[in-house]
Amino acid sequence: HNLHALPAITPTEETAMRPAERFDYSAIVDRPKLKLPRGARMIVWPVINIEEWSIERPVPRGLSVPPGGQFAIPDIQNWGWHEYGMRVGISRLIESLRRHRIKPTVSINAKVCETRPRIAHALRDEGWEFMAHTYEQIPIHKIEDQQAMIRHTKEVLTRFLGTAPSGWLGPGRGQTWATLDHVAAARFTWFGDWVMGDQPFWVRTAAGPILTVP
């Protein structure tokens, strides 16, 4: 509603819209009933994350606690859980999902296509939908040039897939004030970071509207 395109000027973090300025409030009880195909009553969206974590930085979501709780770099014991997923876990997920005839969306760091092409090719061959998930897994607040990173992510995935991905997911679903303006400027048409509704809705950006898919 009223999501006219704004001037094509990339906002700074200081001038970018705040999240609540990007959409009009809508209570779910005021909306028309959403009718799904074939009388379905629920939508389930399976998303598998395939991430590239650098051993040079703190590994997120550490499962193995070191003696005395003193995490250090390199955190090889927790990096090993990541490698287990890359070497073993992903193949078992592919087999299980294939058996149940489920084709999920894969939220993938673009660097995986370069460092572990065996995995990326397998997911592409399975017909999974690729959702851009930055180039390498790192908090988005620590990325100095988000525009360049987002463009590079899309270029790598487009080169690998032969077609451009349409969706974006930030690392840890993270955003700064201007992230959505950069995502829309890179011509992504939807993003999955916001968990603030049961239905998709349009969001304003400086580059025109983009759809949030919860």
Secondary structure, 3 states (H helix, E strand, C coil): CCCCCCCCCCCCCCCCCCHHHHCCCCCHHHCCCCCCHHHCCCCCCCEEEECCCCCCCCCCCCCCCCHHHCCCCCCHHHHHHHHHHHHHHHHHHHHHHHHCCCCCEEEECCCHHHHCHHHHHHHHHHCCEEEECCCCCCCHHHCCCHHHHHHHHHHHHHHHHCCCCCEECCHHHCCCCCHHHHHHHCCCCEECCCCCCCCCEEECCCCCCEEECC
